[in-house]
Amino acid sequence: MKFLCHVHTVQRLAPGIYQVILAPHYPLDFKAGQYLKLTLAGKDRYFSIASCPSQPGLIELHIGASKTDEGVLSAIAALHEFKEAKLSLEIEGPLGDAWLRKESTNPILLIAGGTGISYIMSLLRNALHHKLKQNIYLYWGAKGINQLYLQQELLMLSEQYPNLHYVFSLEEPNEPIICREGLVIDAILNDFSNLHDFDIYLCGPINMIKEGKTRLLEKCSATSGNMYGDGLTYV
């Protein structure tokens, strides 16, 4: 389905990471874990929805853009232009079937690498909104602490909800901080020996998804039918 929206805000959350808020002309009916297709600077780009379906009036996206990624930087510039000119942007979606299985009572493992947290946050916000009772484990991996741009929100949520357990892992800790060091998948393997009965959701760089799927299946007896993430289609 195609629909029109205005670009409400574009702001930098961290070095190379932007938050985009879209205001659809009509509330968008979507499921937690779905994504949108935007055509920007002449190229189709796909972004996970970070917001919760209970708040359909504004759609939140997170976009990672390194200094050398001219294509993504051009997309960010185009979004700024739509905002300043108050032009309507045509969007396609919602897309994808890796949404939150709210009917399941299995414990939930959410795994994010970098801006893959956008997909994970939609799932988490929806799970908390529906007051799911099972344990929810969220693991977020990044290069350094400055890339954990939702750190304070996640720490607050983990204090507010006893069934939410948040762990972050840094590949290159650049300041004294108590955290896991290394790959986020290694942190999970250190904490779990059997994930057979878990619903597992993954989002991040394709290499992380590929390695994560392989190692969780082999080392932790994860169930492939209970693993979700649009990136799994390509590994």
mmCIF file of the C-alpha atoms, coordinates in Angstrom:
data_MODEL
# 
_entry.id   MODEL 
# 
loop_
_atom_site.group_PDB 
_atom_site.id 
_atom_site.type_symbol 
_atom_site.label_atom_id 
_atom_site.label_alt_id 
_atom_site.label_comp_id 
_atom_site.label_asym_id 
_atom_site.label_entity_id 
_atom_site.label_seq_id 
_atom_site.pdbx_PDB_ins_code 
_atom_site.Cartn_x 
_atom_site.Cartn_y 
_atom_site.Cartn_z 
_atom_site.occupancy 
_atom_site.B_iso_or_equiv 
_atom_site.pdbx_formal_charge 
_atom_site.auth_seq_id 
_atom_site.auth_comp_id 
_atom_site.auth_asym_id 
_atom_site.auth_atom_id 
_atom_site.pdbx_PDB_model_num 
ATOM 1   C CA . MET A 1 1   ? 0.000  0.000   0.000  1.00 0.00 ? 1   MET A CA 1 
ATOM 2   C CA . LYS A 1 2   ? 1.258  3.471   -0.864 1.00 0.00 ? 2   LYS A CA 1 
ATOM 3   C CA . PHE A 1 3   ? 0.474  6.496   1.264  1.00 0.00 ? 3   PHE A CA 1 
ATOM 4   C CA . LEU A 1 4   ? 1.547  10.106  1.678  1.00 0.00 ? 4   LEU A CA 1 
ATOM 5   C CA . CYS A 1 5   ? 3.208  11.675  4.680  1.00 0.00 ? 5   CYS A CA 1 
ATOM 6   C CA . HIS A 1 6   ? 5.063  14.784  5.726  1.00 0.00 ? 6   HIS A CA 1 
ATOM 7   C CA . VAL A 1 7   ? 8.556  14.730  7.192  1.00 0.00 ? 7   VAL A CA 1 
ATOM 8   C CA . HIS A 1 8   ? 7.965  15.966  10.726 1.00 0.00 ? 8   HIS A CA 1 
ATOM 9   C CA . THR A 1 9   ? 11.543 15.965  12.049 1.00 0.00 ? 9   THR A CA 1 
ATOM 10  C CA . VAL A 1 10  ? 15.047 14.875  11.058 1.00 0.00 ? 10  VAL A CA 1 
ATOM 11  C CA . GLN A 1 11  ? 17.575 14.970  13.867 1.00 0.00 ? 11  GLN A CA 1 
ATOM 12  C CA . ARG A 1 12  ? 20.934 13.436  14.673 1.00 0.00 ? 12  ARG A CA 1 
ATOM 13  C CA . LEU A 1 13  ? 20.839 11.051  17.632 1.00 0.00 ? 13  LEU A CA 1 
ATOM 14  C CA . ALA A 1 14  ? 24.530 10.119  17.592 1.00 0.00 ? 14  ALA A CA 1 
ATOM 15  C CA . PRO A 1 15  ? 27.464 10.367  15.182 1.00 0.00 ? 15  PRO A CA 1 
ATOM 16  C CA . GLY A 1 16  ? 26.199 8.926   11.895 1.00 0.00 ? 16  GLY A CA 1 
ATOM 17  C CA . ILE A 1 17  ? 22.741 8.051   13.263 1.00 0.00 ? 17  ILE A CA 1 
ATOM 18  C CA . TYR A 1 18  ? 19.565 9.988   12.490 1.00 0.00 ? 18  TYR A CA 1 
ATOM 19  C CA . GLN A 1 19  ? 16.018 9.828   13.776 1.00 0.00 ? 19  GLN A CA 1 
ATOM 20  C CA . VAL A 1 20  ? 13.301 10.601  11.237 1.00 0.00 ? 20  VAL A CA 1 
ATOM 21  C CA . ILE A 1 21  ? 9.697  11.195  12.297 1.00 0.00 ? 21  ILE A CA 1 
ATOM 22  C CA . LEU A 1 22  ? 7.083  10.909  9.558  1.00 0.00 ? 22  LEU A CA 1 
ATOM 23  C CA . ALA A 1 23  ? 3.536  12.217  9.882  1.00 0.00 ? 23  ALA A CA 1 
ATOM 24  C CA . PRO A 1 24  ? 1.233  10.178  7.607  1.00 0.00 ? 24  PRO A CA 1 
ATOM 25  C CA . HIS A 1 25  ? -1.808 11.968  6.259  1.00 0.00 ? 25  HIS A CA 1 
ATOM 26  C CA . TYR A 1 26  ? -3.883 9.185   7.841  1.00 0.00 ? 26  TYR A CA 1 
ATOM 27  C CA . PRO A 1 27  ? -2.901 6.906   10.761 1.00 0.00 ? 27  PRO A CA 1 
ATOM 28  C CA . LEU A 1 28  ? -0.900 3.927   9.495  1.00 0.00 ? 28  LEU A CA 1 
ATOM 29  C CA . ASP A 1 29  ? -2.100 0.449   10.452 1.00 0.00 ? 29  ASP A CA 1 
ATOM 30  C CA . PHE A 1 30  ? 1.033  -1.670  10.926 1.00 0.00 ? 30  PHE A CA 1 
ATOM 31  C CA . LYS A 1 31  ? 2.408  -4.483  13.068 1.00 0.00 ? 31  LYS A CA 1 
ATOM 32  C CA . ALA A 1 32  ? 5.421  -4.192  15.354 1.00 0.00 ? 32  ALA A CA 1 
ATOM 33  C CA . GLY A 1 33  ? 8.420  -5.367  13.352 1.00 0.00 ? 33  GLY A CA 1 
ATOM 34  C CA . GLN A 1 34  ? 7.343  -4.206  9.901  1.00 0.00 ? 34  GLN A CA 1 
ATOM 35  C CA . TYR A 1 35  ? 9.218  -1.776  7.655  1.00 0.00 ? 35  TYR A CA 1 
ATOM 36  C CA . LEU A 1 36  ? 8.673  0.881   4.981  1.00 0.00 ? 36  LEU A CA 1 
ATOM 37  C CA . LYS A 1 37  ? 10.040 1.547   1.513  1.00 0.00 ? 37  LYS A CA 1 
ATOM 38  C CA . LEU A 1 38  ? 11.075 5.118   0.756  1.00 0.00 ? 38  LEU A CA 1 
ATOM 39  C CA . THR A 1 39  ? 12.313 6.347   -2.613 1.00 0.00 ? 39  THR A CA 1 
ATOM 40  C CA . LEU A 1 40  ? 14.915 9.021   -1.912 1.00 0.00 ? 40  LEU A CA 1 
ATOM 41  C CA . ALA A 1 41  ? 17.492 10.571  -4.218 1.00 0.00 ? 41  ALA A CA 1 
ATOM 42  C CA . GLY A 1 42  ? 16.358 8.200   -6.966 1.00 0.00 ? 42  GLY A CA 1 
ATOM 43  C CA . LYS A 1 43  ? 16.882 4.990   -4.990 1.00 0.00 ? 43  LYS A CA 1 
ATOM 44  C CA . ASP A 1 44  ? 14.567 2.676   -3.059 1.00 0.00 ? 44  ASP A CA 1 
ATOM 45  C CA . ARG A 1 45  ? 15.535 2.352   0.605  1.00 0.00 ? 45  ARG A CA 1 
ATOM 46  C CA . TYR A 1 46  ? 14.032 0.200   3.328  1.00 0.00 ? 46  TYR A CA 1 
ATOM 47  C CA . PHE A 1 47  ? 13.763 1.230   6.980  1.00 0.00 ? 47  PHE A CA 1 
ATOM 48  C CA . SER A 1 48  ? 12.334 -0.562  9.993  1.00 0.00 ? 48  SER A CA 1 
ATOM 49  C CA . ILE A 1 49  ? 9.596  1.188   11.925 1.00 0.00 ? 49  ILE A CA 1 
ATOM 50  C CA . ALA A 1 50  ? 10.797 1.952   15.452 1.00 0.00 ? 50  ALA A CA 1 
ATOM 51  C CA . SER A 1 51  ? 7.486  3.209   16.799 1.00 0.00 ? 51  SER A CA 1 
ATOM 52  C CA . CYS A 1 52  ? 4.696  1.208   18.414 1.00 0.00 ? 52  CYS A CA 1 
ATOM 53  C CA . PRO A 1 53  ? 1.461  0.373   16.539 1.00 0.00 ? 53  PRO A CA 1 
ATOM 54  C CA . SER A 1 54  ? -0.488 1.871   19.444 1.00 0.00 ? 54  SER A CA 1 
ATOM 55  C CA . GLN A 1 55  ? 0.741  5.292   18.265 1.00 0.00 ? 55  GLN A CA 1 
ATOM 56  C CA . PRO A 1 56  ? 0.017  5.275   14.507 1.00 0.00 ? 56  PRO A CA 1 
ATOM 57  C CA . GLY A 1 57  ? -0.087 9.050   14.071 1.00 0.00 ? 57  GLY A CA 1 
ATOM 58  C CA . LEU A 1 58  ? 3.705  9.466   13.910 1.00 0.00 ? 58  LEU A CA 1 
ATOM 59  C CA . ILE A 1 59  ? 6.155  6.973   12.422 1.00 0.00 ? 59  ILE A CA 1 
ATOM 60  C CA . GLU A 1 60  ? 9.704  6.803   13.787 1.00 0.00 ? 60  GLU A CA 1 
ATOM 61  C CA . LEU A 1 61  ? 12.665 5.604   11.709 1.00 0.00 ? 61  LEU A CA 1 
ATOM 62  C CA . HIS A 1 62  ? 16.384 5.320   12.529 1.00 0.00 ? 62  HIS A CA 1 
ATOM 63  C CA . ILE A 1 63  ? 18.932 5.735   9.740  1.00 0.00 ? 63  ILE A CA 1 
ATOM 64  C CA . GLY A 1 64  ? 22.626 4.947   9.995  1.00 0.00 ? 64  GLY A CA 1 
ATOM 65  C CA . ALA A 1 65  ? 24.839 7.037   7.704  1.00 0.00 ? 65  ALA A CA 1 
ATOM 66  C CA . SER A 1 66  ? 28.624 6.910   7.819  1.00 0.00 ? 66  SER A CA 1 
ATOM 67  C CA . LYS A 1 67  ? 30.664 9.810   6.432  1.00 0.00 ? 67  LYS A CA 1 
ATOM 68  C CA . THR A 1 68  ? 31.638 7.705   3.412  1.00 0.00 ? 68  THR A CA 1 
ATOM 69  C CA . ASP A 1 69  ? 28.149 6.428   2.566  1.00 0.00 ? 69  ASP A CA 1 
ATOM 70  C CA . GLU A 1 70  ? 27.166 9.048   0.019  1.00 0.00 ? 70  GLU A CA 1 
ATOM 71  C CA . GLY A 1 71  ? 23.954 7.252   -0.901 1.00 0.00 ? 71  GLY A CA 1 
ATOM 72  C CA . VAL A 1 72  ? 22.514 7.331   2.608  1.00 0.00 ? 72  VAL A CA 1 
ATOM 73  C CA . LEU A 1 73  ? 23.761 10.883  3.164  1.00 0.00 ? 73  LEU A CA 1 
ATOM 74  C CA . SER A 1 74  ? 21.916 11.882  -0.012 1.00 0.00 ? 74  SER A CA 1 
ATOM 75  C CA . ALA A 1 75  ? 18.780 10.247  1.386  1.00 0.00 ? 75  ALA A CA 1 
ATOM 76  C CA . ILE A 1 76  ? 19.123 12.245  4.617  1.00 0.00 ? 76  ILE A CA 1 
ATOM 77  C CA . ALA A 1 77  ? 19.582 15.437  2.596  1.00 0.00 ? 77  ALA A CA 1 
ATOM 78  C CA . ALA A 1 78  ? 16.457 14.613  0.578  1.00 0.00 ? 78  ALA A CA 1 
ATOM 79  C CA . LEU A 1 79  ? 14.446 14.144  3.779  1.00 0.00 ? 79  LEU A CA 1 
ATOM 80  C CA . HIS A 1 80  ? 15.627 17.550  4.995  1.00 0.00 ? 80  HIS A CA 1 
ATOM 81  C CA . GLU A 1 81  ? 14.471 19.048  1.685  1.00 0.00 ? 81  GLU A CA 1 
ATOM 82  C CA . PHE A 1 82  ? 11.015 17.460  1.989  1.00 0.00 ? 82  PHE A CA 1 
ATOM 83  C CA . LYS A 1 83  ? 10.733 18.847  5.511  1.00 0.00 ? 83  LYS A CA 1 
ATOM 84  C CA . GLU A 1 84  ? 11.838 22.386  4.663  1.00 0.00 ? 84  GLU A CA 1 
ATOM 85  C CA . ALA A 1 85  ? 9.643  22.569  1.554  1.00 0.00 ? 85  ALA A CA 1 
ATOM 86  C CA . LYS A 1 86  ? 6.697  20.968  3.411  1.00 0.00 ? 86  LYS A CA 1 
ATOM 87  C CA . LEU A 1 87  ? 6.234  18.533  0.549  1.00 0.00 ? 87  LEU A CA 1 
ATOM 88  C CA . SER A 1 88  ? 4.375  15.230  0.762  1.00 0.00 ? 88  SER A CA 1 
ATOM 89  C CA . LEU A 1 89  ? 6.547  12.125  0.549  1.00 0.00 ? 89  LEU A CA 1 
ATOM 90  C CA . GLU A 1 90  ? 5.147  8.912   -0.934 1.00 0.00 ? 90  GLU A CA 1 
ATOM 91  C CA . ILE A 1 91  ? 5.851  5.811   1.175  1.00 0.00 ? 91  ILE A CA 1 
ATOM 92  C CA . GLU A 1 92  ? 5.146  2.142   0.502  1.00 0.00 ? 92  GLU A CA 1 
ATOM 93  C CA . GLY A 1 93  ? 4.242  -0.208  3.315  1.00 0.00 ? 93  GLY A CA 1 
ATOM 94  C CA . PRO A 1 94  ? 3.902  -1.633  5.813  1.00 0.00 ? 94  PRO A CA 1 
ATOM 95  C CA . LEU A 1 95  ? 6.046  -4.515  4.586  1.00 0.00 ? 95  LEU A CA 1 
ATOM 96  C CA . GLY A 1 96  ? 7.500  -7.663  6.135  1.00 0.00 ? 96  GLY A CA 1 
ATOM 97  C CA . ASP A 1 97  ? 6.233  -10.592 8.197  1.00 0.00 ? 97  ASP A CA 1 
ATOM 98  C CA . ALA A 1 98  ? 8.786  -10.642 11.043 1.00 0.00 ? 98  ALA A CA 1 
ATOM 99  C CA . TRP A 1 99  ? 6.342  -9.023  13.425 1.00 0.00 ? 99  TRP A CA 1 
ATOM 100 C CA . LEU A 1 100 ? 5.901  -9.690  17.139 1.00 0.00 ? 100 LEU A CA 1 
ATOM 101 C CA . ARG A 1 101 ? 4.063  -12.957 17.861 1.00 0.00 ? 101 ARG A CA 1 
ATOM 102 C CA . LYS A 1 102 ? 1.983  -11.590 20.741 1.00 0.00 ? 102 LYS A CA 1 
ATOM 103 C CA . GLU A 1 103 ? 0.005  -14.815 21.092 1.00 0.00 ? 103 GLU A CA 1 
ATOM 104 C CA . SER A 1 104 ? 3.141  -16.797 22.004 1.00 0.00 ? 104 SER A CA 1 
ATOM 105 C CA . THR A 1 105 ? 3.988  -17.335 25.670 1.00 0.00 ? 105 THR A CA 1 
ATOM 106 C CA . ASN A 1 106 ? 7.615  -18.288 24.963 1.00 0.00 ? 106 ASN A CA 1 
ATOM 107 C CA . PRO A 1 107 ? 10.367 -16.200 26.527 1.00 0.00 ? 107 PRO A CA 1 
ATOM 108 C CA . ILE A 1 108 ? 11.574 -13.556 24.073 1.00 0.00 ? 108 ILE A CA 1 
ATOM 109 C CA . LEU A 1 109 ? 15.154 -12.851 22.986 1.00 0.00 ? 109 LEU A CA 1 
ATOM 110 C CA . LEU A 1 110 ? 15.669 -9.574  21.107 1.00 0.00 ? 110 LEU A CA 1 
ATOM 111 C CA . ILE A 1 111 ? 19.044 -9.129  19.379 1.00 0.00 ? 111 ILE A CA 1 
ATOM 112 C CA . ALA A 1 112 ? 20.131 -5.846  17.799 1.00 0.00 ? 112 ALA A CA 1 
ATOM 113 C CA . GLY A 1 113 ? 23.290 -4.704  16.104 1.00 0.00 ? 113 GLY A CA 1 
ATOM 114 C CA . GLY A 1 114 ? 23.706 -0.946  15.565 1.00 0.00 ? 114 GLY A CA 1 
ATOM 115 C CA . THR A 1 115 ? 20.596 0.709   14.153 1.00 0.00 ? 115 THR A CA 1 
ATOM 116 C CA . GLY A 1 116 ? 18.941 -2.710  14.072 1.00 0.00 ? 116 GLY A CA 1 
ATOM 117 C CA . ILE A 1 117 ? 17.632 -1.504  17.427 1.00 0.00 ? 117 ILE A CA 1 
ATOM 118 C CA . SER A 1 118 ? 14.896 0.360   15.509 1.00 0.00 ? 118 SER A CA 1 
ATOM 119 C CA . TYR A 1 119 ? 13.176 -2.931  14.598 1.00 0.00 ? 119 TYR A CA 1 
ATOM 120 C CA . ILE A 1 120 ? 13.774 -4.282  18.095 1.00 0.00 ? 120 ILE A CA 1 
ATOM 121 C CA . MET A 1 121 ? 12.340 -1.175  19.776 1.00 0.00 ? 121 MET A CA 1 
ATOM 122 C CA . SER A 1 122 ? 9.057  -1.515  17.903 1.00 0.00 ? 122 SER A CA 1 
ATOM 123 C CA . LEU A 1 123 ? 8.783  -5.100  19.149 1.00 0.00 ? 123 LEU A CA 1 
ATOM 124 C CA . LEU A 1 124 ? 9.744  -4.168  22.698 1.00 0.00 ? 124 LEU A CA 1 
ATOM 125 C CA . ARG A 1 125 ? 7.415  -1.184  22.925 1.00 0.00 ? 125 ARG A CA 1 
ATOM 126 C CA . ASN A 1 126 ? 4.543  -3.291  21.639 1.00 0.00 ? 126 ASN A CA 1 
ATOM 127 C CA . ALA A 1 127 ? 5.298  -6.168  24.018 1.00 0.00 ? 127 ALA A CA 1 
ATOM 128 C CA . LEU A 1 128 ? 5.311  -3.790  26.981 1.00 0.00 ? 128 LEU A CA 1 
ATOM 129 C CA . HIS A 1 129 ? 2.175  -2.031  25.733 1.00 0.00 ? 129 HIS A CA 1 
ATOM 130 C CA . HIS A 1 130 ? 0.346  -5.377  25.675 1.00 0.00 ? 130 HIS A CA 1 
ATOM 131 C CA . LYS A 1 131 ? 1.771  -6.284  29.096 1.00 0.00 ? 131 LYS A CA 1 
ATOM 132 C CA . LEU A 1 132 ? 3.322  -9.566  27.980 1.00 0.00 ? 132 LEU A CA 1 
ATOM 133 C CA . LYS A 1 133 ? 4.281  -11.496 31.103 1.00 0.00 ? 133 LYS A CA 1 
ATOM 134 C CA . GLN A 1 134 ? 7.135  -13.705 29.881 1.00 0.00 ? 134 GLN A CA 1 
ATOM 135 C CA . ASN A 1 135 ? 10.772 -12.768 30.316 1.00 0.00 ? 135 ASN A CA 1 
ATOM 136 C CA . ILE A 1 136 ? 12.141 -10.477 27.613 1.00 0.00 ? 136 ILE A CA 1 
ATOM 137 C CA . TYR A 1 137 ? 15.907 -10.410 27.065 1.00 0.00 ? 137 TYR A CA 1 
ATOM 138 C CA . LEU A 1 138 ? 17.298 -7.578  24.950 1.00 0.00 ? 138 LEU A CA 1 
ATOM 139 C CA . TYR A 1 139 ? 20.917 -7.671  23.750 1.00 0.00 ? 139 TYR A CA 1 
ATOM 140 C CA . TRP A 1 140 ? 22.286 -4.658  21.860 1.00 0.00 ? 140 TRP A CA 1 
ATOM 141 C CA . GLY A 1 141 ? 25.726 -4.640  20.294 1.00 0.00 ? 141 GLY A CA 1 
ATOM 142 C CA . ALA A 1 142 ? 27.659 -1.635  18.993 1.00 0.00 ? 142 ALA A CA 1 
ATOM 143 C CA . LYS A 1 143 ? 31.204 -0.446  18.366 1.00 0.00 ? 143 LYS A CA 1 
ATOM 144 C CA . GLY A 1 144 ? 31.296 2.147   21.148 1.00 0.00 ? 144 GLY A CA 1 
ATOM 145 C CA . ILE A 1 145 ? 29.110 3.621   23.858 1.00 0.00 ? 145 ILE A CA 1 
ATOM 146 C CA . ASN A 1 146 ? 28.275 6.716   21.774 1.00 0.00 ? 146 ASN A CA 1 
ATOM 147 C CA . GLN A 1 147 ? 26.367 4.476   19.351 1.00 0.00 ? 147 GLN A CA 1 
ATOM 148 C CA . LEU A 1 148 ? 23.986 3.267   22.057 1.00 0.00 ? 148 LEU A CA 1 
ATOM 149 C CA . TYR A 1 149 ? 21.706 6.205   21.398 1.00 0.00 ? 149 TYR A CA 1 
ATOM 150 C CA . LEU A 1 150 ? 18.734 4.714   23.285 1.00 0.00 ? 150 LEU A CA 1 
ATOM 151 C CA . GLN A 1 151 ? 20.766 3.685   26.311 1.00 0.00 ? 151 GLN A CA 1 
ATOM 152 C CA . GLN A 1 152 ? 18.970 5.809   28.894 1.00 0.00 ? 152 GLN A CA 1 
ATOM 153 C CA . GLU A 1 153 ? 15.514 4.782   27.686 1.00 0.00 ? 153 GLU A CA 1 
ATOM 154 C CA . LEU A 1 154 ? 16.427 1.096   27.825 1.00 0.00 ? 154 LEU A CA 1 
ATOM 155 C CA . LEU A 1 155 ? 17.983 1.363   31.264 1.00 0.00 ? 155 LEU A CA 1 
ATOM 156 C CA . MET A 1 156 ? 14.852 3.105   32.545 1.00 0.00 ? 156 MET A CA 1 
ATOM 157 C CA . LEU A 1 157 ? 12.561 0.501   30.975 1.00 0.00 ? 157 LEU A CA 1 
ATOM 158 C CA . SER A 1 158 ? 14.573 -2.361  32.479 1.00 0.00 ? 158 SER A CA 1 
ATOM 159 C CA . GLU A 1 159 ? 14.094 -0.783  35.911 1.00 0.00 ? 159 GLU A CA 1 
ATOM 160 C CA . GLN A 1 160 ? 10.394 -0.203  35.325 1.00 0.00 ? 160 GLN A CA 1 
ATOM 161 C CA . TYR A 1 161 ? 9.578  -3.700  34.011 1.00 0.00 ? 161 TYR A CA 1 
ATOM 162 C CA . PRO A 1 162 ? 10.894 -6.642  36.102 1.00 0.00 ? 162 PRO A CA 1 
ATOM 163 C CA . ASN A 1 163 ? 10.542 -9.076  33.187 1.00 0.00 ? 163 ASN A CA 1 
ATOM 164 C CA . LEU A 1 164 ? 12.801 -6.987  30.907 1.00 0.00 ? 164 LEU A CA 1 
ATOM 165 C CA . HIS A 1 165 ? 16.510 -7.813  31.047 1.00 0.00 ? 165 HIS A CA 1 
ATOM 166 C CA . TYR A 1 166 ? 18.803 -5.496  29.066 1.00 0.00 ? 166 TYR A CA 1 
ATOM 167 C CA . VAL A 1 167 ? 22.432 -6.277  28.190 1.00 0.00 ? 167 VAL A CA 1 
ATOM 168 C CA . PHE A 1 168 ? 24.705 -4.198  25.962 1.00 0.00 ? 168 PHE A CA 1 
ATOM 169 C CA . SER A 1 169 ? 27.992 -5.275  24.441 1.00 0.00 ? 169 SER A CA 1 
ATOM 170 C CA . LEU A 1 170 ? 30.683 -3.006  23.002 1.00 0.00 ? 170 LEU A CA 1 
ATOM 171 C CA . GLU A 1 171 ? 33.278 -4.127  20.485 1.00 0.00 ? 171 GLU A CA 1 
ATOM 172 C CA . GLU A 1 172 ? 35.541 -1.150  21.179 1.00 0.00 ? 172 GLU A CA 1 
ATOM 173 C CA . PRO A 1 173 ? 34.881 0.303   24.659 1.00 0.00 ? 173 PRO A CA 1 
ATOM 174 C CA . ASN A 1 174 ? 36.399 3.786   24.522 1.00 0.00 ? 174 ASN A CA 1 
ATOM 175 C CA . GLU A 1 175 ? 35.830 4.849   28.117 1.00 0.00 ? 175 GLU A CA 1 
ATOM 176 C CA . PRO A 1 176 ? 35.624 3.153   31.532 1.00 0.00 ? 176 PRO A CA 1 
ATOM 177 C CA . ILE A 1 177 ? 32.194 1.547   31.729 1.00 0.00 ? 177 ILE A CA 1 
ATOM 178 C CA . ILE A 1 178 ? 30.775 -1.697  33.044 1.00 0.00 ? 178 ILE A CA 1 
ATOM 179 C CA . CYS A 1 179 ? 29.634 -3.621  29.988 1.00 0.00 ? 179 CYS A CA 1 
ATOM 180 C CA . ARG A 1 180 ? 30.174 -6.781  27.991 1.00 0.00 ? 180 ARG A CA 1 
ATOM 181 C CA . GLU A 1 181 ? 33.075 -6.578  25.586 1.00 0.00 ? 181 GLU A CA 1 
ATOM 182 C CA . GLY A 1 182 ? 33.121 -8.149  22.136 1.00 0.00 ? 182 GLY A CA 1 
ATOM 183 C CA . LEU A 1 183 ? 30.413 -9.352  19.780 1.00 0.00 ? 183 LEU A CA 1 
ATOM 184 C CA . VAL A 1 184 ? 26.836 -9.335  20.982 1.00 0.00 ? 184 VAL A CA 1 
ATOM 185 C CA . ILE A 1 185 ? 26.388 -12.971 19.896 1.00 0.00 ? 185 ILE A CA 1 
ATOM 186 C CA . ASP A 1 186 ? 29.274 -13.971 22.171 1.00 0.00 ? 186 ASP A CA 1 
ATOM 187 C CA . ALA A 1 187 ? 27.508 -12.316 25.099 1.00 0.00 ? 187 ALA A CA 1 
ATOM 188 C CA . ILE A 1 188 ? 24.363 -14.327 24.382 1.00 0.00 ? 188 ILE A CA 1 
ATOM 189 C CA . LEU A 1 189 ? 26.273 -17.603 24.099 1.00 0.00 ? 189 LEU A CA 1 
ATOM 190 C CA . ASN A 1 190 ? 27.915 -16.833 27.429 1.00 0.00 ? 190 ASN A CA 1 
ATOM 191 C CA . ASP A 1 191 ? 24.519 -16.361 29.106 1.00 0.00 ? 191 ASP A CA 1 
ATOM 192 C CA . PHE A 1 192 ? 22.421 -19.120 27.521 1.00 0.00 ? 192 PHE A CA 1 
ATOM 193 C CA . SER A 1 193 ? 23.011 -22.789 26.842 1.00 0.00 ? 193 SER A CA 1 
ATOM 194 C CA . ASN A 1 194 ? 19.532 -23.708 25.600 1.00 0.00 ? 194 ASN A CA 1 
ATOM 195 C CA . LEU A 1 195 ? 17.252 -21.412 23.570 1.00 0.00 ? 195 LEU A CA 1 
ATOM 196 C CA . HIS A 1 196 ? 15.000 -24.141 22.210 1.00 0.00 ? 196 HIS A CA 1 
ATOM 197 C CA . ASP A 1 197 ? 11.808 -22.652 23.654 1.00 0.00 ? 197 ASP A CA 1 
ATOM 198 C CA . PHE A 1 198 ? 12.608 -18.998 22.921 1.00 0.00 ? 198 PHE A CA 1 
ATOM 199 C CA . ASP A 1 199 ? 11.129 -16.700 20.301 1.00 0.00 ? 199 ASP A CA 1 
ATOM 200 C CA . ILE A 1 200 ? 14.184 -14.960 18.837 1.00 0.00 ? 200 ILE A CA 1 
ATOM 201 C CA . TYR A 1 201 ? 14.158 -11.702 16.857 1.00 0.00 ? 201 TYR A CA 1 
ATOM 202 C CA . LEU A 1 202 ? 17.288 -10.399 15.112 1.00 0.00 ? 202 LEU A CA 1 
ATOM 203 C CA . CYS A 1 203 ? 18.135 -7.198  13.261 1.00 0.00 ? 203 CYS A CA 1 
ATOM 204 C CA . GLY A 1 204 ? 21.455 -5.632  12.311 1.00 0.00 ? 204 GLY A CA 1 
ATOM 205 C CA . PRO A 1 205 ? 24.305 -6.025  9.827  1.00 0.00 ? 205 PRO A CA 1 
ATOM 206 C CA . ILE A 1 206 ? 23.835 -9.035  7.569  1.00 0.00 ? 206 ILE A CA 1 
ATOM 207 C CA . ASN A 1 207 ? 27.052 -10.669 8.818  1.00 0.00 ? 207 ASN A CA 1 
ATOM 208 C CA . MET A 1 208 ? 25.774 -10.475 12.396 1.00 0.00 ? 208 MET A CA 1 
ATOM 209 C CA . ILE A 1 209 ? 22.474 -12.056 11.403 1.00 0.00 ? 209 ILE A CA 1 
ATOM 210 C CA . LYS A 1 210 ? 24.193 -14.841 9.480  1.00 0.00 ? 210 LYS A CA 1 
ATOM 211 C CA . GLU A 1 211 ? 26.633 -15.632 12.274 1.00 0.00 ? 211 GLU A CA 1 
ATOM 212 C CA . GLY A 1 212 ? 23.956 -15.246 14.920 1.00 0.00 ? 212 GLY A CA 1 
ATOM 213 C CA . LYS A 1 213 ? 21.578 -17.669 13.255 1.00 0.00 ? 213 LYS A CA 1 
ATOM 214 C CA . THR A 1 214 ? 24.284 -20.282 12.694 1.00 0.00 ? 214 THR A CA 1 
ATOM 215 C CA . ARG A 1 215 ? 25.757 -20.126 16.186 1.00 0.00 ? 215 ARG A CA 1 
ATOM 216 C CA . LEU A 1 216 ? 22.447 -19.972 18.041 1.00 0.00 ? 216 LEU A CA 1 
ATOM 217 C CA . LEU A 1 217 ? 21.175 -23.015 16.153 1.00 0.00 ? 217 LEU A CA 1 
ATOM 218 C CA . GLU A 1 218 ? 24.391 -24.988 16.685 1.00 0.00 ? 218 GLU A CA 1 
ATOM 219 C CA . LYS A 1 219 ? 25.386 -23.917 20.192 1.00 0.00 ? 219 LYS A CA 1 
ATOM 220 C CA . CYS A 1 220 ? 22.080 -23.165 21.921 1.00 0.00 ? 220 CYS A CA 1 
ATOM 221 C CA . SER A 1 221 ? 19.577 -25.487 20.215 1.00 0.00 ? 221 SER A CA 1 
ATOM 222 C CA . ALA A 1 222 ? 17.523 -22.532 18.999 1.00 0.00 ? 222 ALA A CA 1 
ATOM 223 C CA . THR A 1 223 ? 14.460 -23.423 16.924 1.00 0.00 ? 223 THR A CA 1 
ATOM 224 C CA . SER A 1 224 ? 14.689 -22.048 13.377 1.00 0.00 ? 224 SER A CA 1 
ATOM 225 C CA . GLY A 1 225 ? 10.895 -21.794 13.142 1.00 0.00 ? 225 GLY A CA 1 
ATOM 226 C CA . ASN A 1 226 ? 10.922 -19.438 16.119 1.00 0.00 ? 226 ASN A CA 1 
ATOM 227 C CA . MET A 1 227 ? 13.566 -17.096 14.688 1.00 0.00 ? 227 MET A CA 1 
ATOM 228 C CA . TYR A 1 228 ? 12.310 -13.887 13.092 1.00 0.00 ? 228 TYR A CA 1 
ATOM 229 C CA . GLY A 1 229 ? 13.913 -11.040 11.179 1.00 0.00 ? 229 GLY A CA 1 
ATOM 230 C CA . ASP A 1 230 ? 13.660 -9.874  7.595  1.00 0.00 ? 230 ASP A CA 1 
ATOM 231 C CA . GLY A 1 231 ? 17.424 -10.275 7.206  1.00 0.00 ? 231 GLY A CA 1 
ATOM 232 C CA . LEU A 1 232 ? 17.079 -14.029 7.789  1.00 0.00 ? 232 LEU A CA 1 
ATOM 233 C CA . THR A 1 233 ? 15.678 -14.284 4.267  1.00 0.00 ? 233 THR A CA 1 
ATOM 234 C CA . TYR A 1 234 ? 19.155 -13.553 2.887  1.00 0.00 ? 234 TYR A CA 1 
ATOM 235 C CA . VAL A 1 235 ? 21.248 -15.930 5.026  1.00 0.00 ? 235 VAL A CA 1 
# 
